[in-house]
Amino acid sequence: MPQAHRWRAFALLVVSYFMTIVDLTIVNVSLPAIGRALHISESNLQWVVTAYGITFGGFLLLGGRAADLLGRRRLLMLGLALFTAASLGAGLARDDGFLIAMRGLQGLGAAMAAPAALSIVMNLFAEGAERNKALGLWGAIGATGATFGLITGGLLTRYAGWEYIFYLNVPIGATALLLAPRVVPESRLTGARRRFDPLGAVTITGSLLLLVYTISTAPRVGWGSARTVTLLAVSAVLLAAFLMLEARAVAPLMPLRIFRLRLVAVSNAVGFLLGGSFFAFIFIGTLYLQQVLHYSALQAGAAWLTASVTSVALAGLSQRLVTLVSAGPVMVLGMALIGGGILWAAQAPANGQFWSALAGPFFVAGAGTAFAFIPVSIGGLTGIAGPEAGLASGLLNTAQQLGGAIGVAVASTVAATRLTTLLRHGEPAGVALTGGFHWALWVCAAVALLAVPVTATLLRRRAAATRGGGALQAPRAAAGSDRFREAAR
């Protein structure tokens, strides 16, 4: 395919992916307005957010493999059609049950479209500098999509109405569906190996759905409750069954050899920690802005522009560093910056001001997302053969979404527990809220900084195994001097 046509297809795929990322957060700042309009109780309001996350995270791995087997453009279009129709349904909803159902269907559509789009990108560009450029842009979109969702949600809720956070997807999705057959090439796994693994699909999808559901509801029902413990145990059993099946299957849904690729294993581990730290930071930071500083939905969304603009500005530099050095050291830098920015934000007082207390932390964390999302996106697909592009894409997205679900749930529990303790000791509400958010932010920072030793340890072990004739080593994300390559190990 000519270069101009490849980038035209890439632009359409990026828009499709961007819609799915924006919808992870666009609802957050609109929840009060949705609750008032549809008379949704506080206990049910969380499902407007979590219904999307549960189906999105639960079906990603299956969606990625289905794209390889059934056709990547076909599954992209099916996912876009479902996502667009469900978005229209969500905007038309007049009760909580219908809205929550539509949010679940949105998540299912996103789980089909997102890994299919990324696997098409892999097949459009050969591994090397050109693919790194494309994946660098892809990672920048991922880094900014969540914060852009907050800004857009605030603007639409303030000036148009909460329904328009869903209606916005309809013309974009419809346009993408019309253009996809003309500009996006079809690709799929062909030949005798094109077989399905039904038991693997059932066990891993069931495990992921249960895990995301249980973690999302644990802050409300209690982490130590019988229901939470039982569901986590069932999820673990299903995961163990999946791993046993994959080790023996002739045509496994997820060939375990994929984790023998050094950068793929590292990138998925860091992607999990990235989702667990940064998505939770957005969640807690937005609560601080609205509940402590009393920002409106629009003001809270606009505050995150500091992080978004910084991330976009540094995306090109991040991609060039990956090309010159390798993905490993750059993602270490990014996660260290995210952790440092969150620790700085944890110093914000109850009577703080945005420019004195949060602008600096948002700037640092935003820089970190540029140096984390981009190398994770590149490294997670390095050395992957074309027939497994959808699988690798789904795996990488799953790691980030599971990390985000766990991070938000844990941060919420920590903040609520500390808030209750401080209120019991007679602290004013504003001080107690801030104290709870501080503890949650310390946890988020610890998760981000954990990526530094994890990356160093995995890279060192993989390099040692390779020198000893053990695990396979993936090709480097890009060329560079031998000295830089050795440092990246």
C-alpha positions in Angstrom: 0.0 0.0 0.0 1.4 3.5 -0.9 2.6 5.6 2.0 -0.1 8.2 1.7 -2.8 5.6 1.8 -1.3 3.9 4.8 -1.3 7.2 6.8 -4.9 7.9 5.6 -5.9 4.5 7.0 -3.9 5.2 10.2 -5.8 8.5 10.7 -9.2 6.7 10.6 -7.9 3.9 13.0 -6.6 6.5 15.5 -10.0 8.3 15.5 -11.7 4.9 16.2 -9.3 4.2 19.1 -9.6 7.7 20.5 -13.4 7.4 20.8 -13.0 4.2 23.0 -10.4 5.9 25.3 -12.4 9.1 25.7 -15.4 7.1 26.8 -13.5 5.7 29.8 -13.6 9.2 31.5 -16.0 11.4 29.6 -18.9 10.3 31.9 -17.1 11.0 35.2 -17.6 14.8 35.4 -21.2 14.4 34.1 -22.4 11.9 36.7 -24.1 14.5 39.0 -26.1 15.8 36.0 -27.0 12.3 34.9 -28.0 11.3 38.4 -30.3 14.3 38.7 -31.9 13.9 35.3 -32.6 10.2 35.5 -33.1 10.1 39.3 -30.4 7.5 39.7 -29.4 6.6 43.3 -25.8 7.0 44.5 -25.4 3.3 44.7 -26.4 2.7 41.1 -24.7 5.8 39.6 -21.3 4.1 39.7 -22.6 1.5 37.2 -22.8 4.2 34.5 -19.0 4.2 34.6 -18.2 0.6 35.6 -20.5 -1.1 33.1 -18.3 0.2 30.3 -15.1 -0.7 32.0 -16.2 -4.3 32.8 -17.2 -5.3 29.3 -14.3 -3.3 27.7 -11.7 -5.0 29.9 -13.4 -8.4 30.0 -13.7 -8.9 26.2 -10.5 -7.3 25.0 -8.4 -10.5 24.7 -11.2 -12.4 23.0 -11.8 -9.4 20.7 -8.1 -9.2 19.7 -7.9 -12.9 18.8 -11.3 -12.8 17.0 -9.8 -10.0 14.8 -7.0 -12.3 13.8 -9.3 -15.1 12.9 -12.4 -13.4 11.5 -10.8 -10.4 9.8 -9.4 -7.3 11.4 -11.3 -4.7 9.3 -14.5 -6.8 9.7 -14.3 -6.8 13.5 -13.3 -3.1 13.6 -16.5 -2.3 11.7 -18.6 -4.6 13.8 -17.2 -3.0 16.9 -17.7 0.5 15.6 -21.3 -0.2 14.6 -22.1 -1.6 18.0 -20.3 1.2 19.8 -22.1 3.9 17.7 -25.5 2.4 18.1 -25.0 2.0 21.9 -23.9 5.6 22.1 -27.1 6.7 20.5 -29.1 4.5 22.8 -27.3 5.9 25.9 -28.1 9.5 24.8 -31.8 8.5 24.4 -31.9 6.7 27.8 -34.6 7.8 30.2 -33.9 5.4 33.1 -30.9 3.9 34.7 -31.3 0.3 33.6 -31.4 1.2 29.9 -28.4 3.6 30.2 -26.3 1.0 32.1 -27.1 -1.6 29.5 -26.1 0.7 26.7 -22.8 1.5 28.5 -22.1 -2.2 28.6 -22.7 -2.6 24.9 -20.4 0.4 24.3 -17.7 -1.4 26.2 -18.3 -4.6 24.1 -18.0 -2.6 20.9 -14.8 -0.9 22.1 -13.4 -4.4 23.0 -13.9 -5.4 19.4 -12.7 -2.2 17.7 -9.6 -1.2 19.8 -7.4 -4.3 19.4 -8.6 -4.7 15.8 -7.5 -1.1 15.0 -4.1 -1.5 16.6 -3.4 -4.9 14.9 -4.2 -3.3 11.5 -1.7 -0.6 12.3 0.9 -3.3 12.9 0.2 -4.8 9.5 0.3 -1.4 7.8 3.8 -0.5 8.9 6.9 -2.7 8.9 8.8 -3.0 12.2 11.3 -0.2 12.6 11.3 3.6 12.4 8.1 4.0 10.5 6.1 1.7 12.8 7.7 3.4 15.8 6.4 6.7 14.5 2.9 5.3 14.1 2.9 3.7 17.5 4.3 6.8 19.0 1.3 8.7 17.8 -0.9 5.9 18.9 0.6 6.0 22.4 0.2 9.8 22.5 -3.5 9.4 21.8 -3.8 6.9 24.6 -2.0 9.3 27.0 -4.3 12.2 26.2 -7.6 10.4 25.6 -8.5 10.0 29.2 -7.9 13.7 30.1 -9.5 14.9 26.9 -12.6 13.0 28.0 -12.8 15.0 31.2 -12.5 18.3 29.3 -15.1 17.3 26.7 -17.5 15.9 29.3 -17.3 19.2 31.2 -17.9 21.3 28.1 -20.8 19.3 26.8 -22.5 18.9 30.1 -22.3 22.7 30.8 -23.3 24.0 27.4 -25.3 21.2 25.7 -26.5 18.6 28.2 -25.3 15.3 29.4 -26.9 13.4 26.5 -24.4 15.0 24.1 -21.4 13.2 25.7 -22.9 10.1 24.0 -24.4 11.8 20.9 -20.8 13.0 20.1 -19.8 9.5 19.1 -22.7 9.0 16.6 -21.5 11.2 13.7 -17.8 10.2 14.3 -18.6 6.5 14.4 -20.9 6.7 11.4 -18.3 8.5 9.3 -15.6 6.0 10.3 -17.9 3.2 9.3 -18.5 4.7 5.9 -14.8 5.3 5.2 -13.4 2.1 6.6 -14.1 -0.2 3.6 -12.5 2.4 1.3 -9.3 3.3 3.2 -8.6 0.4 5.6 -7.2 -2.9 4.1 -8.5 -6.3 5.3 -6.2 -8.8 6.9 -6.6 -12.0 8.9 -4.9 -15.3 9.8 -5.3 -17.7 6.9 -4.5 -21.3 6.2 -4.7 -24.5 8.3 -3.8 -22.8 11.5 -7.0 -20.7 11.5 -8.6 -22.5 14.3 -10.6 -21.4 17.4 -10.0 -22.2 21.0 -13.5 -22.2 22.6 -12.5 -23.4 26.0 -9.7 -20.9 26.2 -12.1 -18.1 25.1 -14.7 -19.1 27.8 -12.2 -19.4 30.7 -10.2 -16.2 30.1 -13.2 -14.0 29.2 -15.1 -15.3 32.3 -12.0 -14.8 34.5 -11.5 -11.2 33.2 -15.2 -10.3 33.5 -15.4 -11.6 37.0 -12.2 -9.9 38.0 -13.1 -6.5 36.7 -16.6 -6.7 38.1 -15.4 -7.8 41.6 -12.8 -5.2 41.8 -15.1 -2.5 40.6 -17.7 -3.3 43.3 -15.3 -4.2 46.1 -15.1 -0.6 47.5 -18.9 -0.7 48.0 -19.5 -4.2 49.3 -16.2 -4.6 51.1 -12.9 -6.2 50.2 -13.2 -8.8 52.9 -16.8 -9.7 52.2 -17.7 -13.2 51.3 -18.9 -12.2 47.9 -15.7 -10.4 47.0 -13.5 -13.2 48.2 -15.6 -15.9 46.5 -15.7 -14.1 43.2 -11.9 -13.4 43.2 -11.3 -17.1 44.0 -13.5 -18.2 41.0 -11.7 -15.7 38.8 -8.4 -17.1 39.9 -9.6 -20.7 39.2 -10.8 -19.8 35.7 -7.4 -18.1 35.0 -5.5 -21.2 36.2 -7.7 -23.3 34.0 -7.0 -21.0 31.0 -3.3 -21.3 31.5 -3.4 -25.1 31.7 -5.6 -25.2 28.6 -3.3 -22.9 26.6 -0.2 -24.9 27.5 -1.8 -28.0 25.9 -4.0 -26.6 23.1 -3.0 -27.2 19.5 -4.2 -23.7 18.4 -4.3 -21.7 21.7 -6.2 -18.5 22.0 -3.1 -17.0 23.7 0.1 -18.8 22.9 2.2 -18.5 26.1 5.4 -18.3 24.1 4.4 -14.6 23.5 5.7 -13.8 27.0 9.2 -15.1 26.0 9.6 -11.9 24.0 11.4 -9.6 26.3 9.9 -6.3 25.5 6.4 -7.7 25.2 6.5 -9.1 28.7 8.0 -5.9 30.1 5.6 -3.7 28.3 2.5 -5.6 29.5 3.8 -5.5 33.1 4.5 -1.8 32.9 1.2 -1.2 31.0 -0.7 -2.8 34.0 1.1 -0.5 36.5 0.6 2.5 34.2 -3.1 1.9 34.1 -3.2 1.3 37.9 -1.4 4.5 38.7 -2.4 7.2 36.1 -6.1 6.3 35.6 -6.5 6.2 39.4 -4.7 9.6 39.6 -7.2 11.1 37.2 -10.0 9.7 39.2 -8.7 10.9 42.6 -7.5 14.2 41.2 -10.9 15.0 39.7 -12.6 14.2 43.0 -10.2 16.6 44.8 -11.0 19.3 42.3 -14.8 18.9 42.5 -15.3 18.0 46.2 -12.5 19.9 47.9 -11.9 22.9 45.6 -15.5 22.9 44.5 -14.7 23.1 40.8 -17.6 22.7 38.3 -17.5 19.9 35.7 -16.1 22.3 33.1 -13.4 23.7 35.5 -12.3 20.2 36.6 -12.0 19.1 33.0 -10.1 22.2 31.9 -7.7 21.8 34.8 -6.4 18.6 33.2 -5.3 20.5 30.1 -2.0 21.0 31.8 -1.3 17.3 31.6 -2.8 16.8 28.1 -0.9 19.6 26.4 2.3 18.6 28.0 1.9 15.0 26.9 1.1 16.0 23.3 4.1 18.4 23.2 6.5 15.7 24.3 5.2 12.8 22.3 7.6 13.3 19.4 10.6 13.4 21.7 9.4 10.2 23.4 9.1 8.4 20.1 12.6 9.6 19.0 14.1 8.4 22.3 12.6 5.0 21.8 14.2 4.9 18.3 17.6 6.0 19.6 17.8 4.0 22.8 15.0 1.4 23.2 11.6 1.2 24.9 12.8 0.0 28.3 14.8 3.0 29.6 12.2 5.4 28.2 9.3 3.7 30.0 11.3 3.8 33.2 11.7 7.6 32.8 8.0 8.0 32.1 6.9 5.9 35.1 9.3 7.8 37.4 7.9 11.1 36.3 4.3 9.9 36.8 5.2 8.7 40.3 7.0 11.9 41.1 4.1 14.1 39.8 1.6 12.1 41.9 3.7 12.4 45.0 3.9 16.2 44.5 0.1 16.3 44.1 -0.3 14.5 47.4 1.0 17.6 49.1 -2.0 19.7 48.0 -3.8 21.2 51.0 -7.5 21.4 51.8 -7.5 25.1 50.9 -5.2 24.8 47.9 -5.3 26.7 44.6 -4.8 25.0 41.3 -1.8 27.0 40.1 0.1 26.7 43.3 -0.8 23.2 44.3 -1.7 21.1 41.2 -0.4 22.8 38.0 3.2 21.6 38.6 2.2 18.0 39.5 -0.1 17.8 36.4 2.8 19.1 34.2 5.2 16.5 35.5 2.7 13.6 35.4 1.6 14.7 31.9 5.3 14.6 30.8 5.5 11.1 32.3 2.5 9.8 30.2 4.3 10.8 27.0 7.4 8.8 28.1 5.3 5.9 29.3 2.4 5.2 27.0 4.5 5.5 23.8 7.3 3.0 24.7 4.7 0.6 26.2 2.7 0.8 22.9 5.8 0.2 20.9 7.4 -2.4 23.1 4.2 -4.4 23.5 4.1 -5.1 19.8 7.9 -5.5 19.1 8.8 -8.9 17.6 5.1 -9.9 17.1 4.4 -11.8 13.9 1.5 -10.6 11.8 -0.8 -13.6 12.5 -0.7 -12.7 16.2 -1.1 -8.9 15.9 -4.7 -8.9 17.3 -3.7 -11.1 20.2 -0.8 -8.8 21.2 -3.0 -5.7 20.8 -5.7 -7.2 22.9 -3.2 -8.3 25.5 -1.7 -4.9 25.8 -5.1 -3.1 26.1 -6.2 -5.7 28.6 -3.2 -5.1 30.8 -3.9 -1.3 30.9 -7.6 -1.7 31.5 -7.2 -4.2 34.2 -4.6 -2.0 35.9 -7.0 0.9 35.7 -9.9 -1.0 37.2 -7.8 -2.3 40.0 -6.1 1.0 40.6 -9.3 3.0 40.8 -11.0 0.5 43.1 -8.0 0.3 45.5 -7.6 4.1 45.5 -11.3 4.6 46.2 -11.1 2.1 49.1 -8.0 3.8 50.6 -9.5 7.3 50.3 -12.9 6.2 51.8 -11.2 4.4 54.7 -9.0 7.3 55.6 -11.9 9.8 55.3 -14.0 7.7 57.7 -11.1 7.6 60.2 -10.5 11.4 60.1 -14.2 12.2 60.4 -14.4 9.9 63.4 -11.6 11.9 65.0 -13.5 15.2 64.5 -11.7 16.6 61.5 -13.6 19.1 59.3 -15.1 17.6 56.1 -12.7 19.4 53.8 -9.6 18.3 55.8 -10.9 14.7 56.0 -11.6 14.5 52.3 -8.1 15.9 51.5 -6.5 13.4 53.9 -8.3 10.5 52.2 -7.1 11.7 48.8 -3.6 12.1 50.1 -3.4 8.5 51.1 -4.9 7.3 47.8 -2.4 9.4 45.9 0.5 7.9 47.9 -0.7 4.4 46.8 -1.0 5.6 43.2 2.6 7.0 43.3 3.9 3.7 44.8 2.3 1.7 42.0 3.9 4.0 39.4 7.3 3.9 41.0 7.1 0.1 41.3 7.5 0.0 37.5 11.1 1.1 37.8 12.4 -2.0 39.6 10.0 -4.3 37.8 11.3 -3.1 34.4 14.9 -3.3 35.5 14.5 -6.8 36.9 12.6 -8.2 33.9 15.0 -6.7 31.4 18.0 -8.1 33.3 16.5 -11.6 33.7 15.5 -11.8 30.1 18.9 -10.6 28.9 20.6 -13.2 31.2 18.3 -16.0 29.9 19.0 -14.9 26.3 22.8 -15.1 26.8 22.3 -18.5 28.4 20.3 -19.8 25.5 17.0 -19.7 27.3 14.1 -17.4 26.4 13.7 -15.9 23.0 14.6 -12.3 22.7 12.5 -9.9 20.6 14.1 -7.6 18.1 14.8 -4.2 19.5 12.1 -1.6 19.0 14.4 0.4 16.8 18.0 0.7 15.8 20.6 2.4 17.9 24.3 2.1 18.8 25.5 -1.1 20.4 26.3 0.8 23.6 22.7 2.0 23.9 21.4 -1.5 23.2 23.5 -3.0 25.9 22.3 -0.3 28.3 18.7 -1.1 27.4 19.2 -4.7 28.6 
